[in-house]
């Protein structure tokens, strides 16, 4: 398995999709999914449900901000992604990987 301290291709080794499922980022070894599921237990039903609710709320906030200005400029997307990362880094934030996953999605997306 790779040392997370030297991993540079993304912010996190695990991404949370909108359904609340945790999945390893592309580029990790083939058995990474088994580690996420069986060793770490990140896809337990109660965790999936909690993360799904968190992602739905975050997604709605993102869509609301996006609709206010009929799409987001690159600087607006970057500012929103930076804000999500800052929130994720707070100790009291529950499910910070949800914030990081959405921040990564926003930063990579194009204005629509």
KEZA-323915 format. One record per residue: x negated, y, z negated of N, C-alpha, C in turn; chain. Coordinates in Angstrom, 3 decimals. Layout:
((X, Y, Z), (X, Y, Z), (X, Y, Z), A)
...
This chain:
((-0.853, -1.187, 0.000), (0.000, 0.000, 0.000), (-0.887, 1.236, 0.000), A)
((-0.407, 2.324, 0.522), (-1.218, 3.536, 0.631), (-1.230, 4.344, -0.660), A)
((-2.324, 5.023, -0.871), (-2.461, 5.908, -2.024), (-1.663, 7.181, -1.739), A)
((-0.640, 7.493, -2.565), (0.188, 8.672, -2.284), (-0.578, 9.993, -2.362), A)
((-1.721, 9.997, -3.041), (-2.500, 11.235, -3.156), (-3.156, 11.626, -1.836), A)
((-3.342, 10.647, -0.953), (-3.983, 10.968, 0.330), (-2.991, 10.937, 1.483), A)
((-1.717, 10.735, 1.194), (-0.681, 10.700, 2.230), (-0.407, 12.116, 2.682), A)
((-0.523, 12.383, 3.969), (-0.394, 13.758, 4.445), (0.693, 13.967, 5.480), A)
((1.369, 12.907, 5.911), (2.294, 13.086, 7.028), (3.622, 13.723, 6.632), A)
((3.968, 13.733, 5.350), (5.204, 14.384, 4.940), (5.109, 14.744, 3.463), A)
((6.137, 15.393, 2.963), (6.142, 15.824, 1.578), (6.314, 14.668, 0.612), A)
((7.078, 13.667, 1.014), (7.392, 12.553, 0.127), (7.160, 11.228, 0.835), A)
((7.038, 10.183, 0.058), (6.912, 8.848, 0.618), (8.273, 8.208, 0.826), A)
((9.274, 8.744, 0.131), (10.628, 8.223, 0.219), (11.569, 9.355, 0.611), A)
((12.479, 9.064, 1.517), (13.467, 10.045, 1.973), (14.841, 9.539, 1.569), A)
((15.696, 10.461, 1.150), (17.074, 10.125, 0.817), (17.946, 10.569, 1.983), A)
((18.704, 9.631, 2.551), (19.597, 10.027, 3.647), (20.935, 10.497, 3.074), A)
((21.801, 10.973, 3.941), (23.066, 11.556, 3.471), (23.968, 10.554, 2.772), A)
((23.755, 9.278, 3.001), (24.571, 8.258, 2.334), (24.048, 7.920, 0.941), A)
((22.929, 8.533, 0.542), (22.349, 8.286, -0.775), (21.316, 7.176, -0.791), A)
((21.097, 6.535, 0.333), (20.116, 5.454, 0.426), (18.703, 6.017, 0.401), A)
((17.836, 5.378, -0.361), (16.415, 5.715, -0.354), (15.733, 4.835, 0.686), A)
((14.893, 5.462, 1.501), (14.164, 4.685, 2.504), (12.760, 5.262, 2.630), A)
((11.790, 4.410, 2.899), (10.416, 4.900, 3.056), (10.274, 5.687, 4.355), A)
((9.366, 6.639, 4.353), (9.137, 7.427, 5.563), (8.457, 6.560, 6.610), A)
((8.588, 6.969, 7.845), (7.949, 6.268, 8.953), (6.438, 6.299, 8.774), A)
((5.808, 5.197, 9.056), (4.357, 5.137, 8.971), (3.853, 4.347, 7.779), A)
((4.725, 4.024, 6.854), (4.317, 3.194, 5.723), (4.286, 1.731, 6.157), A)
((3.615, 0.888, 5.404), (3.557, -0.538, 5.789), (4.940, -1.162, 5.905), A)
((4.994, -2.265, 6.605), (6.241, -2.945, 6.916), (7.021, -3.348, 5.658), A)
((6.339, -3.693, 4.592), (6.998, -4.150, 3.362), (7.441, -3.005, 2.457), A)
((7.317, -1.776, 2.894), (7.676, -0.633, 2.055), (9.155, -0.644, 1.677), A)
((10.005, -1.077, 2.584), (11.439, -1.144, 2.276), (11.714, -2.129, 1.152), A)
((11.014, -3.251, 1.159), (11.182, -4.236, 0.091), (10.725, -3.672, -1.249), A)
((9.669, -2.885, -1.236), (9.189, -2.258, -2.467), (10.226, -1.268, -2.989), A)
((10.782, -0.458, -2.104), (11.804, 0.513, -2.497), (13.023, -0.199, -3.083), A)
((13.456, -1.263, -2.450), (14.660, -1.974, -2.885), (14.424, -2.870, -4.103), A)
((13.421, -3.725, -4.023), (13.257, -4.779, -5.020), (12.352, -4.423, -6.187), A)
((11.259, -3.745, -5.920), (10.316, -3.426, -6.987), (10.743, -2.171, -7.737), A)
((11.012, -1.106, -7.001), (11.408, 0.156, -7.630), (12.893, 0.210, -7.960), A)
((13.688, -0.547, -7.256), (15.138, -0.580, -7.504), (15.837, 0.732, -7.197), A)
((15.346, 1.445, -6.200), (15.895, 2.764, -5.895), (17.220, 2.724, -5.147), A)
((17.609, 1.567, -4.670), (18.877, 1.472, -3.959), (19.930, 0.699, -4.757), A)
((19.851, 0.822, -6.072), (20.902, 0.259, -6.917), (22.189, 1.043, -6.650), A)
((23.330, 0.371, -6.746), (24.611, 0.994, -6.403), (24.861, 2.303, -7.141), A)
((24.584, 2.343, -8.447), (24.853, 3.564, -9.211), (23.949, 4.721, -8.785), A)
((22.720, 4.409, -8.387), (21.820, 5.472, -7.904), (22.259, 5.983, -6.535), A)
((22.679, 5.077, -5.681), (23.146, 5.480, -4.347), (24.343, 6.409, -4.477), A)
((25.300, 6.056, -5.323), (26.496, 6.881, -5.498), (26.142, 8.268, -6.046), A)
((25.264, 8.320, -7.034), (24.875, 9.611, -7.618), (24.150, 10.484, -6.602), A)
((23.227, 9.867, -5.868), (22.498, 10.640, -4.855), (23.409, 11.053, -3.716), A)
((24.367, 10.214, -3.367), (25.306, 10.557, -2.295), (26.096, 11.818, -2.671), A)
((26.569, 11.882, -3.909), (27.292, 13.073, -4.376), (26.388, 14.301, -4.332), A)
((25.157, 14.139, -4.798), (24.214, 15.261, -4.784), (23.938, 15.722, -3.355), A)
((23.727, 14.773, -2.441), (23.455, 15.129, -1.048), (24.656, 15.794, -0.394), A)
((25.867, 15.334, -0.718), (27.065, 15.964, -0.147), (27.164, 17.420, -0.586), A)
((26.904, 17.688, -1.858), (26.961, 19.065, -2.358), (25.884, 19.931, -1.702), A)
((24.676, 19.403, -1.620), (23.590, 20.163, -0.990), (23.876, 20.401, 0.490), A)
((24.390, 19.380, 1.163), (24.704, 19.497, 2.593), (25.772, 20.560, 2.827), A)
((26.795, 20.597, 1.978), (27.855, 21.601, 2.102), (27.290, 23.009, 1.913), A)
((26.384, 23.180, 0.958), (25.752, 24.483, 0.752), (24.952, 24.895, 1.985), A)
((24.254, 23.936, 2.572), (23.479, 24.206, 3.778), (24.390, 24.607, 4.934), A)
((25.470, 23.862, 5.139), (26.392, 24.180, 6.227), (27.062, 25.529, 6.014), A)
((27.362, 25.869, 4.775), (27.962, 27.164, 4.464), (26.995, 28.299, 4.821), A)
((25.736, 28.161, 4.430), (24.736, 29.174, 4.759), (24.535, 29.268, 6.264), A)
((24.565, 28.129, 6.916), (24.374, 28.091, 8.366), (25.537, 28.754, 9.096), A)
((26.760, 28.541, 8.613), (27.931, 29.094, 9.292), (28.079, 30.598, 9.057), A)
((27.564, 31.094, 7.944), (27.658, 32.531, 7.656), (26.971, 33.368, 8.731), A)
((25.852, 32.874, 9.201), (25.103, 33.661, 10.182), (25.084, 33.008, 11.565), A)
((26.041, 32.114, 11.800), (26.147, 31.445, 13.101), (24.828, 30.799, 13.508), A)
((24.307, 30.006, 12.612), (23.016, 29.359, 12.823), (21.957, 30.068, 12.006), A)
((20.873, 29.402, 11.761), (19.797, 29.978, 10.963), (18.563, 30.197, 11.829), A)
((17.934, 31.332, 11.615), (16.680, 31.602, 12.319), (15.583, 30.743, 11.682), A)
((14.447, 30.690, 12.323), (13.327, 29.903, 11.794), (12.916, 30.407, 10.411), A)
((12.902, 31.717, 10.225), (12.508, 32.247, 8.914), (13.566, 31.954, 7.850), A)
((14.845, 31.979, 8.221), (15.907, 31.638, 7.272), (15.832, 30.160, 6.887), A)
((15.591, 29.299, 7.884), (15.447, 27.872, 7.587), (14.257, 27.638, 6.668), A)
((13.146, 28.307, 6.931), (11.951, 28.140, 6.109), (12.198, 28.629, 4.688), A)
((12.874, 29.753, 4.546), (13.181, 30.300, 3.215), (14.106, 29.357, 2.446), A)
((15.118, 28.817, 3.113), (16.033, 27.881, 2.480), (15.300, 26.609, 2.064), A)
((14.448, 26.089, 2.929), (13.666, 24.896, 2.604), (12.732, 25.163, 1.424), A)
((12.109, 26.331, 1.397), (11.232, 26.690, 0.273), (12.008, 26.781, -1.032), A)
((13.218, 27.333, -0.970), (14.069, 27.420, -2.172), (14.436, 26.028, -2.679), A)
((14.784, 25.129, -1.768), (15.111, 23.759, -2.157), (13.908, 23.068, -2.788), A)
((12.721, 23.296, -2.242), (11.506, 22.701, -2.821), (11.234, 23.251, -4.214), A)
((11.455, 24.544, -4.395), (11.245, 25.158, -5.716), (12.214, 24.572, -6.739), A)
((13.463, 24.377, -6.336), (14.450, 23.774, -7.239), (14.034, 22.344, -7.583), A)
((13.550, 21.610, -6.606), (13.134, 20.217, -6.827), (11.982, 20.129, -7.821), A)
((11.142, 21.148, -7.868), (9.981, 21.127, -8.751), (10.294, 21.508, -10.187), A)
((11.505, 21.928, -10.454), (11.890, 22.233, -11.829), (12.099, 20.931, -12.606), A)
((11.699, 20.924, -13.851), (11.826, 19.717, -14.678), (13.269, 19.293, -14.893), A)
((14.191, 20.244, -14.957), (15.579, 19.915, -15.272), (16.393, 19.477, -14.046), A)
((15.801, 19.503, -12.872), (16.528, 19.129, -11.649), (16.752, 17.624, -11.600), A)
((18.003, 17.251, -11.432), (18.348, 15.843, -11.301), (18.275, 15.456, -9.820), A)
((17.695, 14.330, -9.536), (17.518, 13.812, -8.177), (16.759, 14.804, -7.276), A)
((15.541, 15.171, -7.671), (14.777, 16.141, -6.871), (14.454, 15.661, -5.459), A)
((14.401, 14.346, -5.257), (14.105, 13.845, -3.916), (15.203, 14.207, -2.932), A)
((16.428, 14.379, -3.417), (17.519, 14.829, -2.534), (17.207, 16.224, -2.004), A)
((16.742, 17.097, -2.891), (16.389, 18.460, -2.484), (15.229, 18.438, -1.493), A)
((14.215, 17.615, -1.781), (13.059, 17.548, -0.885), (13.434, 16.965, 0.473), A)
((14.308, 15.979, 0.475), (14.735, 15.376, 1.749), (15.497, 16.382, 2.605), A)
((16.393, 17.141, 1.985), (17.137, 18.143, 2.746), (16.205, 19.269, 3.193), A)
((15.269, 19.663, 2.338), (14.303, 20.704, 2.718), (13.495, 20.261, 3.931), A)
((13.093, 19.017, 3.937), (12.338, 18.493, 5.073), (13.191, 18.483, 6.337), A)
((14.450, 18.102, 6.210), (15.363, 18.096, 7.354), (15.555, 19.515, 7.900), A)
((15.775, 20.469, 7.007), (16.011, 21.859, 7.422), (14.779, 22.434, 8.102), A)
((13.625, 22.178, 7.519), (12.373, 22.724, 8.083), (12.114, 22.171, 9.477), A)
((12.489, 20.940, 9.736), (12.249, 20.321, 11.044), (13.336, 20.622, 12.069), A)
((14.520, 21.036, 11.602), (15.634, 21.242, 12.513), (15.458, 22.535, 13.308), A)
((16.184, 22.611, 14.398), (16.180, 23.813, 15.223), (17.479, 24.555, 15.008), A)
((17.473, 25.822, 15.301), (18.684, 26.628, 15.139), (19.770, 26.153, 16.090), A)
((20.969, 25.954, 15.544), (22.098, 25.495, 16.375), (23.316, 26.282, 16.065), A)
